[in-house]
Structure formats: C-alpha cells, structure tokens
Amino acid sequence: MGGWIALAAVLLLGPRLGRYSKDGRLHAFPPSSIPFLALGAWILTVGWFGFNVMSAQTVNAVTGLVALNSLMAMVGGTLAALLAGRNDPGFVHNGPLAGLVAICAGSDVVNPLGGLIIGLVAGAVFVWTFTLTQNRWKIDDVLGVWPLHGICGAWGGVAAGIFGATALGGMGGVSLVSQLLGTALGITVALVGGFAVYGAIRFFIGLRLDAEEEFNGADLSIHKIASTPNLAAGQDE
C-alpha cells in the first residue's frame, strides 16, 4: 500500500530539477551518503525480524517459521541484488529489504525454500524495475520506494498464493485467485487514495520546494541543518 501511494506522490511531484535533459537523457545524481544508506538499510533489516515475527501479536502465537522465512528471503534478496546490480552498493543494501518486503504476506504459510525463491525474485525485480523507472519511464523515485515496497510487495502478495500451496510444500489455506484479487484491490485503493490526497495537497498547498531551496536541499531549506559535515562547514562559514 505504501509503495503504490508513493508512486502517486512521485508522479505528482515530478523529477528533480536537472535530472532529465530536454532530449530525455538521464543525468546521474550520486547518493548523498553511502554509509548512511547502508546504516539505514541494515537498521531496517534487523528491525524487520522484530515486527514481522511479532505480527502474531502474542508471544504464544509466535512461530519460528516466520523468522526462518524472513531470513531466507533476506538472503535471496541480497544475493539476487548483488548479482543483478553488479555490486552496486545501493542495490546490495536494498536487496535484503526487497526480500523482506516480499516475504511478509506469506511468511507463515510458505516453506523456507519457497521463502528463498521469493527473495531471489524480489531482489532481481527490484534492480530491474528501479533501473526501468529511472532510465526508461522517467519516474524520479529517488529511494526506489515504488519498486521496493510497491512492486516487491505486490509480488509477495501473489507469491503467498503460489508457494503457500501444499503442492509446493506450503502450509495450505491460501488461494492464488484470492491473493491476486486482494493484491489488485490493495493497489487500486492505494493509487486512488494517493492521487486524491497528494493531488489535493499540490492544489491547495504545493508539493515542491522552489528552485533555490531544491538546489540547497531539504535539510538546509526546511530543517536549517545539513546532514553531511562538508555542507555543515560551508553553512557555518
């Protein structure tokens, strides 16, 4: 839901200034901090086991299968992103998150091998769709929120209906048709709601910083503090 709502927001916001030339060519904008990217990704990765396992809501209902499937999907996502992304640190650190996103829907019904496959597909799908959004579709989703949470989440919803079947070693009690319908309904609600809410915000308030504020960055323009030492030193001067 969050990933597809983000897609509506990104489309209404538009690309960053200078991201694409008039002839459609992509201009590379390097990430502000690889260490911060890695730190944020691994904080999420570690925390994922807390909320995914405890989504059972009671200690008595906790199952080790959810933890094991989360681990296997994380491994699959990491390996796939490492290979498909050709060692790019942005892909490598988002790969485990892609696997963890995808396993949430079926973490209590698929077997660990199914969890690994779900993670492998999610990691590869993230790299592929992130590249497409930036290069071909000209959707400037800076953090890859839609490919990571939206598309990998949708894959996870469908995959629960596939690998949760007893014929593939799953626990059963799931239906591929119901997973497809539920996933499609979630996407529809998210897109309609996202365009309605962010469209209203853009109309009445506005979504973008002005050109000078965007050049300086939201850290300085809104919060009046820089996120990196070199910019902070320049601000002090």
Backbone as JSON, one array per atom type, in Angstrom:
{
  "sequence": "MGGWIALAAVLLLGPRLGRYSKDGRLHAFPPSSIPFLALGAWILTVGWFGFNVMSAQTVNAVTGLVALNSLMAMVGGTLAALLAGRNDPGFVHNGPLAGLVAICAGSDVVNPLGGLIIGLVAGAVFVWTFTLTQNRWKIDDVLGVWPLHGICGAWGGVAAGIFGATALGGMGGVSLVSQLLGTALGITVALVGGFAVYGAIRFFIGLRLDAEEEFNGADLSIHKIASTPNLAAGQDE",
  "N": [[0.83, -1.2, 0.0], [1.85, 1.29, 0.89], [3.96, 1.64, -0.94], [2.64, 1.93, -3.42], [1.05, 4.14, -2.94], [3.12, 5.94, -2.68], [4.01, 5.99, -5.32], [2.0, 7.49, -6.61], [2.45, 9.94, -5.33], [5.08, 10.55, -6.19], [4.75, 10.76, -8.97], [3.06, 12.99, -9.12], [4.69, 14.87, -7.96], [6.94, 15.05, -9.64], [10.1, 14.96, -11.5], [13.4, 15.67, -10.11], [14.99, 18.87, -10.46], [16.91, 19.2, -13.34], [17.36, 16.5, -13.54], [16.62, 15.09, -15.82], [17.45, 15.69, -19.18], [16.41, 17.85, -21.92], [16.2, 16.23, -24.14], [15.6, 13.86, -22.98], [17.63, 12.41, -21.75], [19.23, 10.8, -19.0], [20.6, 12.34, -16.15], [23.12, 11.63, -13.96], [22.7, 11.57, -10.49], [24.53, 11.44, -7.72], [24.27, 9.42, -4.7], [23.77, 10.93, -1.48], [25.12, 9.94, 0.76], [26.74, 7.03, 1.13], [27.49, 5.5, 3.46], [25.39, 6.29, 5.26], [23.23, 5.35, 3.81], [23.73, 2.58, 3.9], [23.63, 2.18, 6.69], [20.96, 2.9, 7.33], [19.58, 0.96, 5.83], [20.37, -1.45, 7.05], [19.54, -1.12, 9.68], [16.8, -1.21, 9.25], [16.67, -3.83, 8.25], [17.45, -5.45, 10.45], [15.49, -4.69, 12.29], [13.25, -5.64, 11.01], [12.85, -8.33, 11.61], [11.86, -8.16, 14.14], [9.29, -6.85, 13.91], [8.02, -8.42, 11.97], [8.02, -11.08, 12.91], [6.71, -10.65, 15.33], [4.26, -9.89, 14.43], [2.33, -11.67, 14.92], [1.27, -10.9, 17.29], [0.9, -11.92, 19.85], [2.93, -13.6, 22.28], [2.61, -16.34, 22.56], [1.66, -17.05, 20.07], [3.74, -16.76, 18.35], [5.83, -17.96, 15.77], [8.57, -19.95, 14.74], [8.83, -20.36, 12.06], [8.16, -18.06, 10.67], [10.31, -16.37, 11.3], [12.44, -17.84, 10.18], [11.7, -17.94, 7.47], [11.78, -15.23, 6.91], [14.51, -14.76, 7.18], [15.52, -16.4, 5.11], [14.37, -15.25, 2.82], [15.54, -12.74, 2.97], [18.22, -13.4, 2.53], [17.99, -14.42, -0.1], [17.12, -12.1, -1.47], [19.34, -10.42, -1.09], [21.44, -11.8, -2.42], [20.44, -11.92, -5.07], [20.2, -9.19, -5.73], [22.84, -8.43, -5.48], [24.06, -9.81, -7.6], [22.47, -9.11, -9.89], [22.62, -6.36, -9.71], [25.27, -5.89, -10.03], [27.22, -5.47, -8.01], [26.66, -2.9, -7.12], [26.43, -0.59, -4.5], [24.02, 0.62, -3.66], [22.02, -1.08, -4.67], [22.8, -3.49, -3.45], [22.38, -3.03, -0.72], [19.7, -2.55, -0.63], [18.65, -4.9, -1.55], [18.28, -6.99, 0.47], [16.12, -5.82, 1.8], [14.18, -5.83, -0.19], [13.67, -8.59, -0.4], [12.67, -9.04, 2.19], [10.41, -7.41, 2.24], [8.86, -8.76, 0.34], [8.36, -11.24, 1.52], [6.64, -10.87, 3.61], [3.81, -11.21, 3.3], [3.44, -13.97, 2.99], [4.86, -15.22, 5.01], [4.17, -16.96, 7.06], [3.1, -19.16, 5.85], [4.52, -20.28, 3.72], [7.19, -22.56, 2.8], [10.68, -22.71, 3.88], [12.38, -22.95, 1.59], [10.69, -21.99, -0.4], [10.51, -19.39, 0.6], [13.13, -18.51, 0.13], [13.19, -18.51, -2.67], [11.21, -16.62, -3.21], [12.49, -14.35, -2.18], [14.75, -14.23, -3.88], [13.58, -13.68, -6.38], [12.38, -11.23, -5.76], [14.61, -9.56, -5.18], [15.9, -9.46, -7.7], [13.82, -8.38, -9.24], [13.53, -5.89, -8.05], [15.98, -4.55, -8.73], [15.75, -4.54, -11.53], [13.28, -3.16, -12.02], [13.73, -0.72, -10.71], [15.8, 0.34, -12.26], [14.44, 0.58, -14.69], [12.43, 2.47, -14.01], [13.92, 4.78, -13.54], [15.51, 5.15, -15.86], [14.06, 4.55, -18.28], [11.26, 4.98, -17.93], [11.25, 7.43, -16.79], [10.6, 8.15, -14.17], [11.24, 9.72, -11.33], [11.95, 8.36, -8.78], [13.46, 8.67, -6.0], [14.45, 7.08, -3.84], [13.66, 4.63, -4.64], [11.18, 3.69, -3.76], [8.7, 2.84, -4.8], [9.44, 0.62, -6.6], [10.66, -1.04, -4.61], [8.91, -1.33, -2.3], [6.31, -1.22, -3.38], [6.17, -2.78, -5.88], [7.67, -5.13, -5.23], [6.26, -5.76, -2.94], [3.74, -6.34, -4.02], [4.42, -8.56, -5.57], [5.06, -10.3, -3.46], [2.54, -10.62, -2.29], [1.17, -12.05, -4.28], [2.9, -14.23, -4.5], [2.53, -15.54, -2.08], [0.19, -16.94, -2.49], [1.07, -18.74, -4.33], [3.44, -20.22, -3.37], [2.48, -20.9, -0.93], [0.82, -23.02, -1.24], [0.03, -26.44, -0.61], [1.02, -28.26, -2.43], [3.44, -27.24, -3.17], [4.9, -27.44, -0.92], [3.97, -25.72, 1.02], [1.96, -24.41, 3.79], [-0.68, -24.44, 3.17], [-4.2, -23.48, 2.9], [-4.41, -21.12, 1.53], [-5.22, -19.2, -1.39], [-4.48, -18.76, -4.77], [-6.01, -17.21, -6.49], [-7.5, -15.59, -4.73], [-5.39, -14.2, -3.56], [-4.39, -12.79, -5.76], [-6.62, -11.16, -6.36], [-6.89, -9.76, -3.96], [-4.43, -8.42, -3.84], [-4.57, -6.83, -6.16], [-6.77, -5.24, -5.47], [-5.75, -3.87, -3.26], [-3.72, -2.36, -4.51], [-5.29, -0.75, -6.18], [-6.86, 0.74, -4.36], [-4.78, 2.09, -3.03], [-3.61, 3.65, -5.11], [-5.78, 5.27, -5.97], [-6.41, 6.59, -3.55], [-3.9, 7.77, -3.03], [-3.48, 9.52, -5.24], [-5.67, 11.2, -4.83], [-5.23, 12.36, -2.25], [-2.57, 13.47, -2.4], [-2.89, 14.94, -4.7], [-4.73, 16.86, -3.84], [-3.18, 18.15, -1.9], [-1.16, 19.22, -3.54], [-2.67, 20.99, -5.04], [-3.82, 22.8, -3.18], [-1.76, 23.53, -1.39], [0.82, 22.9, -2.33], [3.56, 20.9, -3.47], [6.28, 20.98, -4.03], [9.59, 22.25, -3.32], [10.94, 25.55, -3.98], [13.12, 26.46, -6.76], [15.66, 27.34, -5.8], [15.64, 26.48, -3.13], [15.41, 23.72, -3.56], [17.86, 23.24, -4.8], [19.64, 23.76, -2.69], [18.8, 21.8, -0.96], [16.58, 19.83, 1.07], [17.32, 19.47, 3.73], [18.81, 21.75, 4.53], [17.06, 23.79, 3.65], [14.56, 23.36, 4.87], [14.95, 22.22, 7.46], [17.1, 23.58, 8.39], [19.64, 22.63, 8.9], [22.52, 20.74, 8.06], [23.05, 17.47, 6.62], [25.48, 16.36, 6.16], [29.01, 16.62, 6.9], [30.6, 18.38, 5.28], [28.8, 20.16, 4.08], [27.73, 21.29, 6.37], [29.96, 22.61, 7.4], [30.33, 24.51, 5.39], [28.0, 25.96, 5.75], [28.4, 27.09, 8.24], [30.48, 28.84, 7.67]],
  "CA": [[0.0, 0.0, 0.0], [2.71, 2.47, 0.97], [4.73, 1.8, -2.18], [1.78, 2.41, -4.5], [0.73, 5.52, -2.58], [4.32, 6.72, -3.02], [4.05, 6.18, -6.78], [1.14, 8.63, -6.9], [3.13, 11.15, -4.86], [6.25, 10.83, -7.04], [4.27, 11.21, -10.27], [2.55, 14.36, -8.98], [5.81, 15.75, -7.6], [7.79, 15.25, -10.81], [11.54, 14.71, -11.28], [14.23, 16.75, -9.6], [15.49, 19.79, -11.47], [18.14, 18.77, -13.97], [17.5, 15.04, -13.55], [16.5, 14.66, -17.22], [17.64, 16.76, -20.15], [15.26, 18.05, -22.81], [16.1, 15.09, -25.04], [15.24, 12.68, -22.2], [18.77, 11.71, -21.19], [19.33, 10.8, -17.54], [21.8, 12.89, -15.55], [23.36, 10.9, -12.72], [22.78, 12.29, -9.22], [25.07, 10.46, -6.76], [23.65, 9.44, -3.37], [24.44, 11.88, -0.6], [26.0, 9.26, 1.7], [26.67, 5.56, 1.11], [27.42, 4.96, 4.83], [24.06, 6.47, 5.81], [22.37, 4.42, 3.09], [23.95, 1.25, 4.47], [23.15, 2.17, 8.08], [19.5, 2.87, 7.32], [19.11, -0.32, 5.31], [20.59, -2.55, 7.99], [18.63, -0.9, 10.81], [15.52, -1.77, 8.82], [16.8, -5.27, 8.11], [17.42, -6.05, 11.78], [14.18, -4.44, 12.89], [12.21, -6.39, 10.31], [12.58, -9.58, 12.31], [11.02, -7.83, 15.29], [7.87, -6.61, 13.63], [7.41, -9.49, 11.17], [7.78, -12.21, 13.81], [5.73, -10.28, 16.36], [2.96, -9.57, 13.85], [1.4, -12.61, 15.55], [0.68, -10.05, 18.33], [1.05, -12.53, 21.17], [4.12, -14.44, 22.35], [2.21, -17.73, 22.36], [1.37, -17.3, 18.65], [4.95, -16.59, 17.56], [6.32, -19.18, 15.15], [9.92, -19.85, 14.18], [8.76, -20.41, 10.6], [8.17, -16.68, 10.18], [11.69, -15.88, 11.42], [13.28, -18.55, 9.22], [11.34, -17.47, 6.13], [12.3, -13.86, 6.78], [15.95, -14.89, 6.95], [15.77, -16.98, 3.78], [14.01, -14.24, 1.82], [16.57, -11.7, 3.04], [19.4, -13.95, 1.85], [17.7, -14.45, -1.53], [17.11, -10.73, -2.0], [20.7, -9.9, -1.1], [22.2, -12.46, -3.48], [19.93, -11.52, -6.38], [20.55, -7.79, -5.97], [24.29, -8.39, -5.66], [24.39, -10.27, -8.95], [21.78, -8.31, -10.9], [23.06, -4.98, -9.59], [26.71, -5.82, -10.33], [27.93, -4.97, -6.83], [26.31, -1.52, -6.79], [26.07, -0.59, -3.08], [22.61, 0.94, -3.49], [21.25, -2.3, -4.89], [23.18, -4.51, -2.47], [21.78, -2.74, 0.59], [18.24, -2.62, -0.75], [18.28, -6.26, -1.88], [17.65, -7.69, 1.6], [14.81, -5.22, 2.08], [13.26, -6.34, -1.21], [13.26, -9.93, 0.03], [11.87, -8.96, 3.41], [9.11, -6.88, 1.85], [8.11, -9.76, -0.41], [8.02, -12.42, 2.32], [5.7, -10.54, 4.68], [2.46, -11.75, 3.1], [3.38, -15.43, 3.1], [5.92, -15.71, 5.9], [3.68, -18.02, 7.94], [2.46, -20.24, 5.08], [5.42, -20.9, 2.74], [8.33, -23.24, 3.42], [11.89, -21.89, 3.74], [12.85, -22.92, 0.21], [9.82, -21.03, -1.07], [10.93, -18.06, 1.04], [14.35, -18.16, -0.58], [12.84, -18.19, -4.06], [10.5, -15.33, -3.18], [13.51, -13.31, -2.0], [15.57, -14.14, -5.09], [12.79, -12.97, -7.4], [12.19, -9.84, -5.32], [15.86, -8.82, -5.37], [16.1, -9.22, -9.13], [12.75, -7.49, -9.7], [13.84, -4.53, -7.58], [17.04, -3.97, -9.57], [15.22, -4.35, -12.89], [12.25, -2.12, -12.08], [14.33, 0.56, -10.34], [16.51, 0.81, -13.44], [13.43, 1.0, -15.67], [11.75, 3.7, -13.58], [14.82, 5.93, -13.66], [16.1, 5.33, -17.19], [13.13, 4.47, -19.4], [9.94, 5.55, -17.64], [11.5, 8.8, -16.31], [9.96, 8.35, -12.87], [12.38, 10.02, -10.46], [11.7, 7.82, -7.44], [14.84, 8.77, -5.54], [14.82, 5.95, -2.98], [13.12, 3.37, -5.16], [10.12, 3.24, -2.85], [7.7, 2.06, -5.55], [9.95, -0.72, -6.93], [10.98, -1.84, -3.44], [7.75, -1.65, -1.46], [5.11, -1.42, -4.17], [6.23, -3.92, -6.8], [8.07, -6.32, -4.48], [5.15, -6.11, -2.06], [2.71, -6.99, -4.85], [4.94, -9.9, -5.86], [4.92, -11.09, -2.26], [1.14, -10.97, -2.12], [0.86, -13.12, -5.23], [3.74, -15.39, -4.2], [1.95, -16.27, -0.96], [-0.78, -17.86, -3.06], [1.78, -19.77, -5.1], [4.3, -21.06, -2.55], [1.76, -21.35, 0.25], [0.06, -24.22, -1.59], [0.63, -27.67, -0.09], [1.72, -28.94, -3.52], [4.8, -26.7, -3.22], [5.48, -27.53, 0.41], [3.43, -24.71, 1.91], [1.06, -24.83, 4.85], [-2.05, -24.51, 2.65], [-5.14, -22.48, 3.4], [-4.35, -19.9, 0.72], [-5.7, -19.34, -2.76], [-3.82, -17.84, -5.68], [-7.01, -16.28, -7.01], [-7.8, -14.6, -3.69], [-4.2, -13.35, -3.41], [-4.37, -11.89, -6.91], [-7.68, -10.18, -6.21], [-6.57, -8.89, -2.83], [-3.3, -7.55, -4.22], [-5.08, -5.84, -7.12], [-7.62, -4.3, -4.75], [-4.87, -3.01, -2.47], [-3.07, -1.41, -5.43], [-6.3, 0.2, -6.64], [-7.17, 1.65, -3.24], [-3.61, 2.93, -2.77], [-3.45, 4.63, -6.18], [-6.89, 6.23, -5.92], [-6.22, 7.41, -2.36], [-2.69, 8.55, -3.16], [-3.7, 10.64, -6.16], [-6.63, 12.13, -4.22], [-4.63, 13.11, -1.14], [-1.44, 14.29, -2.85], [-3.42, 15.92, -5.64], [-5.31, 17.95, -3.06], [-2.08, 18.9, -1.3], [-0.5, 20.0, -4.58], [-3.57, 22.06, -5.48], [-4.08, 23.8, -2.14], [-0.57, 23.94, -0.66], [2.02, 22.73, -3.14], [4.4, 19.78, -3.06], [7.7, 21.16, -4.32], [10.37, 23.41, -2.94], [11.29, 26.34, -5.16], [14.37, 26.02, -7.39], [16.81, 27.6, -4.93], [15.54, 25.58, -1.98], [15.71, 22.37, -4.03], [19.3, 23.17, -5.03], [20.28, 23.68, -1.38], [18.39, 20.56, -0.32], [15.55, 19.98, 2.1], [17.93, 19.56, 5.06], [19.11, 23.16, 4.82], [15.94, 24.67, 3.36], [13.44, 23.17, 5.8], [15.38, 21.93, 8.83], [18.16, 24.53, 8.72], [20.84, 21.93, 9.34], [22.99, 19.86, 7.0], [23.21, 16.07, 7.01], [26.86, 15.96, 5.91], [29.95, 17.59, 7.51], [31.11, 19.41, 4.37], [27.78, 21.19, 3.94], [27.62, 21.98, 7.65], [31.09, 23.54, 7.49], [30.05, 25.62, 4.49], [26.94, 26.76, 6.34], [29.0, 27.89, 9.33], [31.27, 29.91, 7.1]],
  "C": [[0.87, 1.26, 0.0], [3.49, 2.72, -0.31], [3.89, 2.35, -3.31], [1.25, 3.81, -4.21], [1.9, 6.43, -2.94], [4.43, 6.96, -4.51], [3.19, 7.38, -7.18], [1.82, 9.94, -6.5], [4.28, 11.54, -5.77], [5.81, 11.35, -8.4], [3.75, 12.65, -10.2], [3.67, 15.34, -8.66], [6.68, 16.06, -8.81], [9.25, 15.06, -10.49], [12.25, 15.92, -10.72], [14.74, 17.62, -10.75], [16.83, 19.29, -12.02], [18.32, 17.27, -14.05], [17.46, 14.5, -14.98], [16.68, 15.87, -18.12], [16.43, 16.85, -21.07], [15.1, 16.89, -23.79], [15.85, 13.77, -24.31], [16.39, 11.93, -21.59], [18.82, 11.87, -19.68], [20.65, 11.41, -17.1], [21.99, 12.25, -14.18], [23.46, 11.86, -11.53], [23.3, 11.3, -8.19], [24.34, 10.53, -5.43], [24.45, 10.33, -2.44], [25.42, 11.19, 0.34], [25.77, 7.75, 1.64], [26.66, 4.99, 2.53], [26.04, 5.13, 5.46], [23.05, 5.55, 5.13], [22.49, 3.02, 3.68], [23.4, 1.15, 5.89], [21.63, 2.07, 8.13], [18.95, 1.54, 6.87], [19.25, -1.43, 6.34], [19.84, -2.35, 9.3], [17.26, -1.47, 10.48], [15.57, -3.29, 8.77], [16.73, -5.97, 9.46], [16.05, -5.89, 12.42], [13.06, -5.24, 12.27], [11.85, -7.67, 11.04], [11.71, -9.32, 13.55], [9.57, -7.69, 14.91], [7.24, -7.74, 12.82], [7.1, -10.7, 12.06], [6.68, -11.87, 14.82], [4.42, -9.79, 15.75], [1.9, -10.55, 14.31], [0.69, -11.97, 16.73], [0.72, -10.65, 19.73], [2.24, -13.48, 21.15], [3.76, -15.9, 22.07], [1.99, -18.08, 20.89], [2.6, -17.17, 17.76], [5.42, -17.94, 17.02], [7.71, -18.96, 14.56], [9.92, -19.87, 12.67], [8.82, -19.01, 10.01], [9.59, -16.11, 10.21], [12.59, -16.54, 10.37], [12.98, -18.1, 7.79], [11.84, -16.05, 5.89], [13.79, -13.89, 6.48], [16.25, -15.38, 5.54], [15.46, -15.98, 2.68], [15.04, -13.11, 1.8], [17.83, -12.15, 2.31], [19.17, -13.96, 0.34], [17.72, -13.06, -2.15], [18.5, -10.14, -2.09], [21.51, -10.48, -2.26], [21.75, -12.0, -4.87], [20.32, -10.08, -6.71], [22.05, -7.63, -6.19], [24.67, -8.76, -7.08], [23.76, -9.38, -10.02], [22.26, -6.86, -10.89], [24.54, -4.79, -9.78], [27.48, -5.08, -9.24], [27.65, -3.51, -6.5], [25.84, -1.46, -5.34], [24.61, -0.23, -2.81], [21.73, -0.27, -3.66], [21.54, -3.35, -3.82], [22.48, -4.27, -1.14], [20.25, -2.71, 0.54], [17.76, -4.03, -1.08], [17.65, -7.02, -0.72], [16.28, -7.12, 1.95], [13.76, -5.67, 1.07], [12.75, -7.72, -0.83], [12.36, -9.9, 1.24], [10.49, -8.38, 3.14], [8.26, -8.0, 1.25], [7.63, -10.92, 0.46], [6.92, -12.13, 3.34], [4.35, -11.24, 4.51], [2.39, -13.24, 3.36], [4.34, -16.03, 4.1], [5.47, -16.84, 6.82], [3.07, -19.2, 7.19], [3.38, -20.91, 4.06], [6.53, -21.64, 3.49], [9.6, -22.44, 3.15], [12.47, -21.85, 2.33], [12.01, -21.97, -0.62], [10.17, -19.6, -0.69], [12.18, -17.59, 0.34], [14.06, -17.75, -2.02], [12.12, -16.86, -4.14], [11.5, -14.18, -3.05], [14.37, -13.12, -3.23], [14.84, -13.35, -6.18], [12.66, -11.5, -7.04], [13.45, -9.01, -5.52], [16.12, -8.48, -6.81], [15.07, -8.23, -9.68], [13.03, -6.06, -9.27], [14.88, -3.86, -8.46], [16.5, -3.63, -10.95], [14.24, -3.19, -12.94], [12.79, -0.75, -11.65], [15.06, 1.16, -11.53], [15.53, 1.31, -14.5], [12.77, 2.32, -15.28], [12.62, 4.92, -13.81], [15.21, 6.19, -15.12], [15.07, 5.4, -18.31], [11.82, 5.19, -19.12], [10.03, 6.97, -17.11], [10.7, 9.12, -15.07], [11.09, 8.52, -11.85], [12.04, 9.65, -9.02], [13.06, 7.66, -6.77], [15.28, 7.54, -4.75], [14.31, 4.61, -3.5], [12.0, 2.81, -4.32], [9.08, 2.4, -3.6], [8.24, 0.7, -5.97], [10.14, -1.6, -5.7], [9.73, -2.28, -2.69], [6.51, -1.95, -2.29], [5.15, -2.68, -5.02], [6.64, -5.2, -6.07], [6.98, -6.74, -3.49], [4.03, -6.81, -2.81], [3.15, -8.4, -5.22], [4.78, -10.81, -4.64], [3.49, -11.52, -2.0], [0.73, -12.11, -3.02], [1.63, -14.39, -4.89], [3.21, -16.2, -3.03], [0.92, -17.28, -1.46], [-0.16, -18.97, -3.87], [2.51, -20.74, -4.18], [3.64, -21.48, -1.24], [0.95, -22.6, 0.01], [0.79, -25.46, -1.08], [1.4, -28.41, -1.17], [3.16, -28.46, -3.65], [5.42, -26.63, -1.83], [4.97, -26.51, 1.4], [2.45, -25.28, 2.92], [-0.38, -24.97, 4.37], [-2.93, -23.42, 3.25], [-5.11, -21.16, 2.66], [-4.81, -20.22, -0.69], [-5.01, -18.32, -3.64], [-4.8, -16.8, -6.21], [-7.31, -15.19, -5.99], [-6.61, -13.67, -3.47], [-4.08, -12.36, -4.56], [-5.4, -10.79, -6.76], [-7.38, -9.21, -5.07], [-5.45, -7.93, -3.14], [-3.76, -6.45, -5.17], [-5.95, -4.8, -6.43], [-6.78, -3.33, -3.91], [-4.19, -1.95, -3.33], [-4.06, -0.33, -5.87], [-6.63, 1.22, -5.57], [-6.02, 2.62, -2.99], [-3.45, 4.01, -3.84], [-4.55, 5.7, -6.14], [-6.71, 7.16, -4.72], [-5.0, 8.3, -2.47], [-2.85, 9.75, -4.07], [-4.66, 11.66, -5.57], [-5.97, 12.99, -3.15], [-3.51, 14.02, -1.63], [-1.86, 15.3, -3.92], [-4.01, 17.12, -4.94], [-4.22, 18.8, -2.41], [-1.39, 19.77, -2.33], [-1.36, 21.19, -5.0], [-3.68, 23.17, -4.43], [-2.81, 24.35, -1.49], [0.67, 23.94, -1.54], [2.89, 21.62, -2.58], [5.89, 20.07, -3.15], [8.29, 22.36, -3.58], [10.6, 24.27, -4.17], [12.69, 25.95, -5.62], [15.58, 26.21, -6.48], [16.81, 26.67, -3.73], [15.86, 24.14, -2.38], [17.2, 22.2, -4.27], [20.04, 23.02, -3.71], [19.97, 22.38, -0.66], [17.43, 20.81, 0.82], [16.16, 20.1, 3.5], [18.18, 21.02, 5.45], [17.87, 24.04, 4.67], [14.82, 24.56, 4.38], [13.93, 23.05, 7.24], [16.51, 22.82, 9.32], [19.4, 23.86, 9.31], [21.23, 20.94, 8.24], [23.16, 18.44, 7.52], [24.63, 15.58, 6.82], [27.82, 17.03, 6.41], [30.38, 18.69, 6.57], [30.1, 20.53, 4.17], [27.61, 21.97, 5.25], [28.74, 23.0, 7.83], [30.86, 24.76, 6.6], [28.97, 26.53, 5.04], [27.49, 27.66, 7.45], [29.79, 29.06, 8.78], [30.37, 31.03, 6.59]]
}
